[in-house]
Amino acid sequence: MKDANLVIKSGIWYTICNFFVKGLTFLLMPIFTRIMSGNDIGLYSNITAWFNILAIVTTFELYSSVSIARFDYKEDLNKYISSSLFLGSLITIGFYAIIFIFKDFITSLMLIDFKTINIIFIYLLFYPAIQMFQIKNQIRYNYKPIIFITLVNAISSSLLSILLTLICANKLDGRVFGYFVPLIVIAFIVYIYLMIDGKSISKKYWKYALSISFPLIWHLLAGYLLSSADKVMITKMISPNANALYSVAYTISQAVSILWMSMNNAWSPWAYDMMDKKAFNKLKENSKPYLIFFIVIVYLFILITPELLLIMGGNEYINAKYVMPPVMIGYIFQFVYSLYVNIEFYHKKQKNIAMGTMIACLVNIILNFIFIPMFGYIAAAYTTLIGYIVLYLLHYFFVIKLKCGDWYDNKFFVKILILSIIVLLISNFIYYYNSIRYIITLFSIVTILYMIIKNKNQILKALKNKSVKDFIKIFNNKNKNS
């Protein structure tokens, strides 16, 4: 029982910390959109997009192997971590050497000056240490060091970013240095700590780490490109200012993605348990209210999109309102196909998952090349949605192939997804008629509040017990009453 309580306690604190860190992004957005030009906002978004691509490629994602290595090197995990860290540094230095040789071509391709590329690579040299430190402590349910490092990283980089952006003549440099310098310092300290703690550099561990991590690169890279290649391509094909409009709207839309990730952290372990017990009827029954709860939140966000953009960006970003509905509807498709992905993971079909992500990524990039020049940055939101639709269809096919198609009510999912597409089309219409939109929004909020008040006892019980089952029961009862 003590161990179970520790797992629950750790999970709660991870979720709270995650919401706080992600919430900082939204809280700081109105500040940066008002102290930086649209051009600088777009260039900074391009920098972060490239950093995330480089973080996957130039580190070989070696830290992802730690979760599995803990079983094979239970007594030597510290040695494994120090060896993997050193190997990761060698790989990163190797990539930097290539970029240094072709720096003129690379800076032209990435639209990033070489000074900024140097800052990025200094951080990439030590960045895996933070990831390995977190995984090492997660394994032991030692959540306090993780939360401490995460909060120090987030708060220090946020405060210094604001300070340097305000005082520097070059606002973009101020934000870049303000963001990366604290992260470099903290990652360097953690890197030295892990190397001293492990005191080992062994080729035996290198071979193991590469065998685990290298195949994941393609899945992770394709997944990131699917969600973020748009920003790089908009900057390159249109302008940094267009990317600023797209990025602000996209970042606000990610609020529902944070909700999905937090819900999935609670749902997935329960779903795997039901699969193991062959309790497929419970999966089918409980997935419906689980999905309904999510889409209600998404639809509400779509309704208040213009107001969110006005608050977070200001009047100059209001035209980006047409970006948010397709992106958020895309998250609904992501929500549904993640239920199928859980089945694939349960059957250890990771190759299917990687293949699906790569196909969807390729479709998205091809469509971007075709439609961004024709219809502008808003087209990128729709190509991303199409990418998620492709992923949904592929994962449904994979699940049918596994003969697990009856584990969920697929007809119900199809109805919800068709309804979501209709909501997307309607949203573009009602943005022209604010009075209609306000009436629908008010009605929706009153309905949600009524459901909360009516089921407050069950909600309190669910929160008290930290139980997904109780949480779902609220919506089951609502469906039966209606």
C-alpha positions in Angstrom: 0.0 0.0 0.0 2.9 2.3 0.8 4.4 1.8 -2.6 1.0 2.4 -4.3 0.6 5.6 -2.4 4.1 6.7 -3.4 3.2 6.1 -7.1 0.0 8.1 -6.8 1.7 10.9 -4.9 4.5 11.1 -7.5 2.0 11.1 -10.3 0.0 13.9 -8.8 3.1 16.1 -8.3 4.4 15.4 -11.8 1.0 16.5 -13.2 0.9 19.7 -11.0 4.5 20.5 -12.0 3.8 19.8 -15.7 0.8 22.1 -15.7 2.8 24.9 -13.9 5.7 24.7 -16.4 3.4 24.6 -19.4 1.3 27.3 -17.9 4.3 29.6 -17.7 4.3 29.5 -21.5 0.8 30.9 -21.7 1.3 33.4 -18.9 4.5 34.8 -20.5 3.1 34.9 -24.0 1.2 38.2 -23.6 4.5 39.8 -22.3 6.6 38.6 -25.2 4.1 39.4 -27.9 4.1 43.0 -26.6 7.8 43.6 -26.1 9.0 41.7 -29.3 8.1 42.4 -32.9 6.1 39.8 -34.9 9.2 39.2 -37.0 11.3 38.4 -33.8 8.5 36.2 -32.4 8.5 34.2 -35.7 12.3 33.8 -35.7 12.3 32.7 -32.1 9.6 30.1 -32.9 11.8 28.9 -35.8 14.8 28.6 -33.4 12.9 26.5 -30.9 11.5 24.3 -33.7 15.0 23.6 -35.0 16.3 23.0 -31.4 13.7 20.3 -30.9 14.7 18.6 -34.2 18.4 18.8 -33.3 17.7 17.5 -29.8 16.4 14.3 -31.3 19.0 13.9 -34.1 22.2 15.0 -32.4 21.8 13.1 -29.1 20.5 9.9 -30.6 17.9 10.0 -27.8 20.2 7.9 -25.7 18.5 8.9 -22.5 15.4 7.0 -23.6 17.3 3.7 -23.1 17.6 4.3 -19.3 14.1 3.2 -18.6 14.9 -0.3 -20.1 18.5 -0.4 -19.0 17.4 -0.3 -15.3 16.2 -4.0 -15.7 19.4 -5.3 -17.4 21.9 -3.1 -15.4 20.0 -2.8 -12.1 23.2 -2.7 -10.0 25.2 -0.7 -12.5 22.7 1.9 -13.6 24.9 4.8 -12.5 27.7 3.5 -14.6 25.4 3.0 -17.5 24.2 6.6 -17.3 27.7 8.1 -17.2 28.8 6.0 -20.1 25.7 6.9 -22.2 26.2 10.6 -21.3 29.8 10.6 -22.6 28.7 8.8 -25.8 26.0 11.3 -26.3 28.5 14.1 -26.0 30.8 12.5 -28.6 27.8 12.2 -31.0 26.8 15.9 -30.4 30.4 17.1 -31.0 30.5 15.0 -34.2 27.3 16.7 -35.5 28.7 20.2 -34.5 31.8 19.5 -36.5 29.7 18.8 -39.6 27.7 21.9 -39.1 30.8 24.0 -38.6 32.3 22.8 -41.9 29.1 23.7 -43.8 28.0 26.6 -41.6 27.1 29.0 -44.4 24.8 26.4 -46.0 23.3 25.4 -42.6 22.6 29.0 -41.4 20.9 29.7 -44.7 18.8 26.6 -44.5 17.8 27.1 -40.9 17.5 30.9 -41.0 19.5 31.0 -37.7 22.7 32.9 -37.2 25.8 30.9 -36.3 26.1 32.6 -32.8 22.7 31.1 -31.9 23.6 27.7 -33.3 26.7 27.7 -31.0 24.4 28.4 -28.0 22.1 25.6 -29.0 24.9 23.1 -29.4 26.4 24.0 -26.0 23.1 23.2 -24.4 22.7 20.0 -26.5 26.0 18.9 -25.1 24.6 18.7 -21.6 20.9 18.5 -22.2 20.7 14.7 -22.0 21.9 14.9 -18.4 18.7 16.5 -17.3 16.6 13.9 -19.1 18.7 11.0 -17.6 18.5 12.6 -14.1 14.7 12.8 -14.3 14.3 9.2 -15.6 16.7 7.9 -12.9 14.6 9.5 -10.2 11.3 8.6 -11.8 12.3 4.9 -11.6 12.7 5.3 -7.9 9.6 7.5 -7.5 11.9 10.1 -6.1 9.9 13.1 -7.3 11.3 15.9 -5.2 14.6 16.3 -7.1 12.8 16.2 -10.5 10.3 18.9 -9.4 13.1 21.0 -8.0 15.2 20.9 -11.2 12.2 21.4 -13.4 10.9 24.4 -11.6 14.4 26.0 -11.3 14.9 25.5 -15.1 11.5 27.0 -15.9 11.5 29.9 -13.6 15.2 31.0 -14.1 14.9 30.8 -17.9 11.6 32.6 -17.9 12.7 35.5 -15.7 16.1 36.0 -17.4 14.4 35.8 -20.9 12.0 38.7 -19.9 14.9 40.7 -18.3 17.3 40.4 -21.2 14.6 40.9 -23.8 13.6 44.2 -22.1 17.2 45.5 -21.8 18.8 44.3 -25.0 18.7 46.3 -28.1 18.4 43.1 -30.1 15.3 41.6 -28.6 15.7 38.2 -30.3 19.2 37.8 -28.8 18.0 38.8 -25.4 15.3 36.1 -25.4 17.6 33.4 -26.8 20.4 34.1 -24.3 17.9 34.5 -21.5 16.3 31.2 -22.2 19.4 29.0 -23.0 22.0 30.3 -20.5 20.3 29.2 -17.3 19.5 25.8 -18.9 23.1 25.4 -19.9 24.4 26.2 -16.4 21.9 23.8 -14.7 22.4 21.0 -17.2 26.2 21.3 -16.9 26.0 20.9 -13.1 23.8 17.9 -13.4 26.1 16.5 -16.1 29.1 16.7 -13.8 27.1 15.1 -10.9 26.1 12.1 -13.0 29.6 11.6 -14.4 31.1 11.6 -11.0 28.3 9.4 -9.6 28.8 6.8 -12.4 32.6 7.0 -12.8 32.5 4.8 -15.8 32.9 4.9 -19.6 32.3 1.5 -21.2 31.7 0.5 -24.8 29.6 -2.4 -23.5 27.0 0.2 -22.4 27.4 2.2 -25.6 26.3 -0.8 -27.8 23.3 -1.4 -25.6 22.2 2.2 -25.6 22.5 2.5 -29.4 20.6 -0.7 -29.9 17.7 0.6 -27.8 17.6 4.3 -28.7 18.6 4.5 -32.4 15.3 2.9 -33.7 13.3 5.4 -31.7 14.8 8.4 -33.4 12.7 7.9 -36.5 9.4 7.7 -34.6 10.2 10.7 -32.4 11.6 12.8 -35.2 8.6 12.0 -37.5 6.2 12.8 -34.6 7.9 16.1 -33.9 8.0 17.0 -37.6 4.3 16.2 -37.9 3.5 18.8 -35.2 6.2 21.4 -35.8 7.6 21.2 -39.3 4.9 23.8 -40.2 6.8 26.5 -38.3 10.0 25.9 -40.1 8.3 25.7 -43.5 6.2 28.9 -42.9 9.3 30.8 -41.9 11.2 29.6 -45.0 8.3 29.8 -47.5 6.5 32.9 -46.3 8.1 35.0 -43.6 9.0 35.0 -39.8 6.0 37.3 -39.2 3.6 34.8 -40.7 5.2 32.2 -38.5 4.6 34.4 -35.5 0.9 34.5 -36.2 0.8 30.8 -36.7 3.0 30.0 -33.6 1.0 32.1 -31.2 -2.3 30.5 -32.2 -0.7 27.0 -32.2 0.8 27.5 -28.7 -2.6 28.5 -27.3 -4.2 25.5 -28.9 -1.7 23.3 -27.1 -3.5 23.9 -23.9 -5.9 21.1 -24.9 -2.9 18.9 -25.7 -1.6 19.4 -22.1 -5.0 18.3 -20.9 -4.9 15.2 -23.1 -1.5 14.2 -21.9 -2.5 14.5 -18.3 -5.7 12.5 -18.8 -3.7 9.9 -20.8 -1.3 9.4 -17.9 -4.2 8.4 -15.8 -6.1 6.4 -18.5 -3.3 4.3 -20.0 -2.3 2.3 -16.9 -6.0 1.5 -16.2 -6.5 0.6 -19.9 -3.5 -1.8 -19.9 -4.9 -3.4 -16.8 -8.3 -4.0 -18.5 -6.5 -5.4 -21.5 -4.6 -7.8 -19.4 -7.8 -8.9 -17.6 -9.6 -9.3 -20.9 -12.2 -6.8 -19.6 -12.8 -5.3 -23.1 -16.4 -4.4 -22.3 -15.1 -2.0 -19.7 -12.7 -0.4 -22.2 -15.6 0.1 -24.6 -18.0 1.4 -22.0 -15.6 3.8 -20.3 -13.9 5.2 -23.3 -17.1 7.0 -24.4 -17.5 9.4 -21.5 -13.7 9.8 -21.4 -13.8 11.1 -25.0 -16.9 13.1 -24.4 -15.3 15.0 -21.5 -12.3 15.9 -23.7 -14.3 17.1 -26.7 -16.5 19.3 -24.6 -13.4 21.2 -23.4 -12.1 21.3 -27.0 -15.3 22.7 -28.4 -15.4 25.4 -25.6 -11.8 26.4 -26.5 -12.9 26.8 -30.1 -15.8 29.0 -29.1 -13.6 31.4 -27.2 -10.6 31.4 -29.6 -10.8 35.1 -30.6 -10.8 36.2 -27.0 -7.9 33.9 -26.2 -5.9 35.4 -29.0 -6.8 38.9 -28.0 -5.6 38.3 -24.4 -2.5 36.3 -25.3 -1.3 38.2 -28.4 -3.2 41.4 -28.9 -5.1 42.8 -31.9 -2.3 42.1 -34.4 -2.7 38.3 -33.8 -6.5 38.2 -34.1 -6.5 37.0 -37.7 -4.7 33.8 -36.6 -8.1 32.7 -35.1 -8.6 30.4 -38.1 -5.5 28.4 -37.2 -6.8 27.2 -33.8 -10.0 25.2 -34.8 -8.3 22.7 -37.2 -5.3 22.3 -34.8 -7.6 21.5 -31.8 -9.8 19.2 -33.9 -6.6 17.5 -34.8 -6.1 16.8 -31.1 -9.4 15.0 -31.0 -8.2 12.7 -33.7 -4.9 12.3 -31.7 -7.0 11.5 -28.6 -8.9 8.7 -30.4 -5.9 7.1 -32.2 -4.0 7.2 -28.9 -6.5 4.6 -27.6 -5.5 2.4 -30.5 -1.8 3.1 -29.9 -2.3 1.7 -26.4 -3.5 -1.6 -27.9 -0.4 -1.7 -30.2 1.9 -1.0 -27.3 0.2 -3.8 -25.3 1.0 -6.2 -28.2 4.6 -4.8 -28.5 4.0 -3.5 -32.0 6.2 -0.4 -31.8 7.3 -0.7 -35.4 3.7 -0.2 -36.5 3.6 3.0 -34.4 6.8 4.3 -35.9 5.7 3.5 -39.4 2.4 5.2 -39.0 4.0 8.4 -37.6 6.5 8.5 -40.5 3.8 8.1 -43.1 1.7 10.8 -41.6 4.7 13.1 -41.3 5.6 12.6 -45.0 1.9 13.4 -46.0 2.0 16.6 -43.9 5.3 17.8 -45.4 4.2 17.2 -49.0 0.9 18.9 -48.4 2.7 21.9 -46.8 4.9 22.3 -49.9 1.7 22.3 -52.1 -0.7 24.4 -50.0 1.3 26.9 -47.9 2.4 28.9 -51.0 -1.2 28.8 -52.3 -3.2 29.6 -49.2 -0.7 31.0 -46.7 0.1 30.0 -43.1 -3.5 28.9 -42.2 -3.1 26.0 -44.7 -0.5 24.5 -42.4 -3.1 24.0 -39.7 -5.3 22.0 -42.1 -2.4 19.9 -43.4 -1.5 19.0 -39.7 -5.1 18.0 -39.2 -5.0 15.8 -42.3 -1.8 14.2 -40.9 -3.6 13.3 -37.7 -6.6 11.9 -39.7 -4.1 9.7 -41.6 -2.6 8.6 -38.3 -6.1 7.7 -37.0 -6.9 5.6 -40.1 -3.5 3.9 -40.0 -3.8 3.0 -36.3 -7.4 1.8 -36.8 -6.1 -0.5 -39.6 -3.3 -1.8 -37.4 -5.7 -2.6 -34.6 -8.1 -4.4 -37.0 -5.1 -6.4 -38.3 -4.4 -7.4 -34.6 -8.0 -8.5 -34.4 -8.7 -6.1 -31.6 -11.1 -3.9 -33.5 -14.0 -4.8 -31.1 -12.2 -3.5 -28.0 -13.7 -0.1 -28.6 -16.9 1.2 -30.1 -15.5 2.4 -33.4 -18.8 3.5 -34.8 -19.2 5.9 -31.8 -15.7 7.2 -32.5 -16.5 7.8 -36.2 -19.7 9.7 -35.2 -17.7 11.9 -32.8 -15.0 12.6 -35.4 -17.6 13.5 -38.1 -19.3 15.8 -35.6 -15.9 17.4 -34.9 -15.3 18.1 -38.6 -18.8 19.8 -38.7 -17.9 21.9 -35.7 -14.7 22.9 -37.5 -16.7 24.1 -40.5 -19.3 25.9 -38.3 -16.6 27.6 -36.3 -15.3 29.4 -39.3 -18.8 30.7 -39.9 -19.7 31.8 -36.3 -16.5 33.8 -36.0 -18.2 36.4 -38.2 -21.2 36.5 -35.9 -20.1 37.2 -32.3 -23.6 37.4 -30.9 -24.4 33.8 -31.9 -21.0 32.7 -30.6 -21.5 34.3 -27.2 -25.0 32.7 -26.9 -23.6 29.2 -27.7 -20.6 29.8 -25.3 -22.9 30.9 -22.4 -25.1 27.9 -22.9 -22.1 25.6 -23.0 -20.6 27.1 -19.8 -24.0 26.9 -17.9 -24.4 23.2 -19.0 -20.9 22.3 -17.8 -21.4 24.1 -14.4 -24.8 22.3 -14.0 -23.0 18.9 -14.6 -20.3 19.8 -12.1 -22.8 20.9 -9.4 -25.1 18.0 -9.9 -22.2 15.5 -9.7 -20.1 17.4 -7.1 -20.2 14.5 -4.6 -18.8 12.0 -7.1 -16.3 14.5 -8.3 -15.0 15.0 -4.8 -14.9 11.3 -4.2 -12.9 10.8 -7.5 -10.5 13.5 -6.5 -10.1 12.0 -3.0 -9.5 8.5 -4.3 -7.4 9.6 -7.3 -9.5 7.0 -9.2 -10.0 7.1 -13.0 -12.9 4.7 -12.5 -14.8 7.1 -10.3 -14.0 9.9 -12.6 -15.5 8.0 -15.5 -18.5 7.0 -13.5 -19.7 10.6 -13.3 -20.1 10.8 -17.0 -21.6 7.3 -17.3 -24.3 8.4 -14.9 -24.9 11.5 -16.9 -25.3 9.5 -20.1 -27.8 7.1 -18.4 -29.8 10.0 -17.0 -30.1 11.6 -20.3 
